[in-house]
Each structure stands twice: as C-alpha cells, then as structure tokens.
Amino acid sequence: MALAPSRVVALSRAVAELEGPEAALDAVYDLGLDTYHLFHAVRADLLRRVGRTAEAEAAYAAAIERTANEAERACLERSGRGLR
C-alpha cells in the first residue's frame, strides 16, 4: 500500500489475511470494487471460510457473472458447487 495505494492493492492485502478472515472481510467490504470479479471471488472464499455459506454462494455467483474468462468462470463454478 505504501508503494502503490489502490483499491485492488487493498484487496490483495486482505487476501493475505494478516488478521484472519473476519478482519479481511471487514477490509474488503468498503473497497468499492463491485464490478471487479476477483473482489467477489475473494469475498466468496472468505465467507466460505467463516461458515457464511449462503453469502458465499451469492458472492461466487456475482464473480461468475462478472468474468468473461472461461477458465476463471469454470474454476469459480467448481468452487461455488463445493458449498452445497
């Protein structure tokens, strides 16, 4: 963040989970990256890890909806199916 502050860098920092998944969730919610599919993918994974399955499913769906990359879409679909 000191070298290149941006919302995407903040998202990457949250992925590192320096303070655990709950703190990472708190950090990502206010980033304003709703159109960025990886924002939703990160949220989905963090939500899954804290047991908030329904919210994780919705976040995976949002990530899938926002990506044009078929390989990423397939990976996200597999991850989302693993919740059921």
N, C-alpha and C positions, 0 to 999 in steps of 0.2 A: 504494500500500500504506500510505503514511503517513496518508492521509485516511480510508480505509475498508478496513482489512485484512480480507480474507476469502479463502477458497479460490478463489472464482470470479474475484476480482481477481488473485490469483496466476496463475491460468490465463491471463487476459488479458495479464498482463505477459509470460508465457512466449511468447505468440503474437507479441509484439513482437520476440522473438528477439534481445535485446540482446547475447547472447553466442554466437549461432549455434544451429542446430537440435539439435545433440547436447546442448548445455547446456540448451536448452529442454526436451528430452525428460527429462533428469535432474530438472529442476524440476517437471514435471507428474506424474511417477510417484507421488510421495508426497502428492498433494493429497486423496486420499480422495473423489473425485467420480465413483465408478463408475456411479452411477445417472443422471448428467448426460450427455446425448447429445453436447453440444458438447465435453466433455472427451475423448470417444473420437474425435470428428471432428478435434480439434486433434492428438491423438496420431497419428491416421492420416496426416494431412498431413505432420507432422514425420518420421514413419517413412518415408514415401514419399520425402521429400527427401534422406534419408540412405541410400536404397537398400535398406531393410529391407522389401521388398515383401510377403512373406508376413505379417509382423506388421501391416503397413499394411492389408492386406485384412481381417484379423481385427478391427482397430480400426474400419474402416469398417462392417463387419457389426455390431459392437457399437453403434455410433452409430445405424445404421438401426433396429436392434431397439428402441432406447430413445426414438425420437422418434415423436410422434403427428401431427406436422405433415407433410402430404403433400408440400408443396413442398420442405421440407428433406429429406425422405426421397428424393425424386426426384433432388435435387442430390447427395446422398451416394451414391446408387446409380450415378449417372453418374461421379462421381469414383472410386469403387471399381472400376468397369468399366475405367477408363483404365489400371489397373495391369496388366491382362492382355495 
